[in-house]
Amino acid sequence: MSSGELRREVEDLALRLVVGDPDGESAMAWVPALEKLRERAQREQAPAVSAAATGLMENLRDNALPEAALQEGIAALQKALDAVMAPASSDRFPAQDPELISDFIVESREHLANIENQVLTLEREPTNSESLNAVFRGFHTIKGLAGFLELWEVQKLSHEVETVLDRARNSQWTINGSGIDVILECADYLRGWLAHLESVLQQRASEPPPRDESLLSRIVLLCSEPDTGAPGLANMAAAVAPAPAPPAALLPIPAPRPPAPEPATALSPAAQNGHRETMAVKVDTAKLDYLVDMAGEMVIAESLVRHDEELAGIKNPLLHRKIAHMTRITAELQKTAMAMRLVPMGPLFRRMARLVRDLSRQFGKQVEMETQGDDIELDRTIVEELADPLMHMVRNALDHGIEFPHEREAAGKPAAARLILKAQHRAGQVVIEITDDGRGLNRTRILERAVLKGLVHATDTLTDNEVYNLIFEPGFTTAAQVTNVSGRGVGMDVVRRHIEKLRGRIEIRSTLGQGASFLLKLPLTLAIIEGLVVSVGVERYIVPLFAVREMFRPTSETIWTVQQRAEMALVRGMLLPVVRLYRVFGVEPAHEDPCRGVLVVAEVDGHQFCLLVDALIGKQEVVIKSLGDTFKNVSGVAGGAILGDGRVGLILDLDRLAKDKNSEPAR
């Protein structure tokens, strides 16, 4: 027998003693098990376990064991267990095989995310066999991997939860609210272990999560809890449920059972859909990012070659065909590399489901969460950065926006509120919408608070959108009291900074008493855009193509001046504001006469305006380059790119240009 098996046996016996508390004749049921444990401990050269087992066995033979003595014996057995487990210190395993531990952390986190999602499904549908089997398989896999790596605490907890789930699969117990709570707490405990393992791998100081005896005891109780719910999954047609198992205290230590056979569908996901079987390969994200960067550099290099003036002068059809072939291959490589960065929004949305569940119970509110557009893909970097802002906005919706059930019923609403997380493509962007049917934003209250804080004057005339945007000011809050969730006014300004850092923006739509919607508008990817290259003097600028509506050369009848201050252009019967790009960036134009330049009509958030530039150079896909900390706060610039002729062009932030009141000074 291995030391690992001895550890598991000690743990099993200690847990059953904690739950059983035998007395009278039932106490004798433990003597043979303790005798067997003592013999095994002696063979395994574990004297502490042997001595603890001997002492407890002698007390049990007296057949009149006081509760205090029993607790003392249990404590001695647990202390012996700690001594046995000491050699498997968590500070030792990375030296054995850090790569295996790293793979275990990644895979276990994936399993735990799926477990949490399926458990929330089971909370709504306790008889959903597919979700139950998925949760069982997740814990079963974690248990097997942890045992192989000698992570005994992780293996033990996973084994106990697996036992509970196996009872549900065999119709001996129906999952209930307390069971859901225990399973989720176990998942959280395992996450704590994974965080500890990761810290040790990275050589950071870390302590393993303390053993939670109460949690282990609750799991064991679930293992012996009689089924008082609906018929189980395997015998839904049976009228009589199986007889409940005898109390755990009277059970002998069971022999290990072979795991239940896995459903065939779990073996080959590709076979479920009738598609060609594929293999997934895990790659370090740093290597993936480097590959994407190199693909971008290759596009730049190809563009430099293709636009070289000397090459353009060579009249060789074969050479030009080869260059065209290289261009096609480069474009396909870039397209594939960019697709590798994209991940679906579904996993991020599902992470919010657990948050909604916990907060709704904490606040005493009823909330039904719905997701749409789970398959919409977004750049991996953006999705990672979105987690914190999305979490804060969901918290705000549950704390401030959604009413208590009695308030909703008094207002003629259903007691259960709806919270919708939705992702969709729109005009070359991804729009993420957080909508609730709660109170909505109180315009009057926001204004009163803003005036009190000196953000606006009481005489200012503001639109609804301008008033709503005040909630993003640092320190702004309308909460009457501070809670452990919100109320200090340090959240929404951080959310806005996060979104702006991703070159996105936030819109608010609200109707008092009916709810509110927050729209996060984000670029599809942080790595590449398709742009219109324009010139202003000797400089080159890139206008994101998805926002360009048309381009034309104006006439003298096209340009209008309003009160000798702002310029407007008459475009298809509408007067649109004109932004002279050379004034924004302080460069010398080729000519100031607008009739000799080109007007580019751009649209942002449904509002159109015109950019005056000297000339159009062409359309080009460009790889976005960061301008670094020195220029990161330059208004109207989203980044830079290397153009086909080797020059650097600035990528315009049209949203900022449209809203910056200082971009077009008075004349």
Secondary structure, DSSP 8 states (H G I E B T S, - for coil): --HHHHHHHHHHHHHHHHHH---GGGGGGHHHHHHHHHHHHHHTT-HHHHHHHHHHHHHHHTS---HHHHHHHHHHHHHHHHHHHGGG-TTTHHHH-HHHHHHHHHHHHHHHHHHHHHHHHHHH-TT-HHHHHHHHHHHHHHHHHHHHTT-HHHHHHHHHHHHHHHHHHTTS----HHHHHHHHHHHHHHHHHHHHHHHHHTT---------HHHHHHHHHHHH----SS--STTTT-SS-------GGG-------------GGGT-HHHHTT----------HHHHHHHHHHHHHHHHHHHHHHT-HHHHT---HHHHHHHHHHHHHHHHHHHHHHHHHEEESHHHHHHHHHHHHHHHHHHT--EEEEEE-TT-EEEHHHHHHHHHHHHHHHHHIIIIIS--HHHHHHTT--SSEEEEEEEEEETTEEEEEEEE-SS---HHHHHHHHHHTTSS-TT----HHHHHGGGGSTT----SS--SSS-SS-SHHHHHHHHHHTT-EEEEEEETTTEEEEEEEEES-SSEEEEEEEEETTEEEEEEGGGEEEEE---TTTEEEETTTEEEEEETTEEEEEEEHHHHHT---S-S-GGGSEEEEEEETTEEEEEEESEEEEEEEEE-B--HHHHTT-TTEEEEEE-TTS-EEEEE-HHHHHH-TTSS---
